[in-house]
């Protein structure tokens, strides 16, 4: 199995793990038999994903508290796999807050099958929307910009923010910029 198929099958399996058994049974005429609490066969115990409850039915009353920007302008050789993009930074939330990331990375690869995932982390956990592939890097277009935007709700206290890149094959990282926005809930006026 090549890496692209492995990563795709892992992503599909992860989607079913997060969505639960009802999503897997959606195409069936009858509910699955047996133990209702049965888990998928894939073991994600070591993957740093954190399942968060999101309340999408109520308006968010968030107030911007802090923005941390990191960037680089030097070309870096990526070997393939995970690579650190920026240094770890500690931020502090006086109350529970939401970390929203906006990431841009300029990449070059001579492998037509190569793809990249931008992977922001908070306290070692991938943020919601982190590490998704956004299309193949074309060797014909020289440098290609890849972007993403993610979020994660965290408790009050100190938190470590950092971004990694994941590439299937060797590539070059050119310019990049990561914006980490911290928002805190506040009472509506």
Buried (B, 14 or more C-beta within 10 A) or exposed (E): EEBBEEBEEEEEBBEEBEEEBEEBEEEEEEEEEEEEEEEBEBEBEEEEBBEEEEEEEEEEEBEEBBEBEBEBEEEBEBEBEBBEBBEEBEBEBEEEBBBBBBBBBBBBBEBEEBBBBBBBBBBEBBBBBBBBBBEBBEEEEEBBEBEBBBBBBBEEEEBEBBBBBBBBBBBBBBBBBBBBBBBBBEEEE
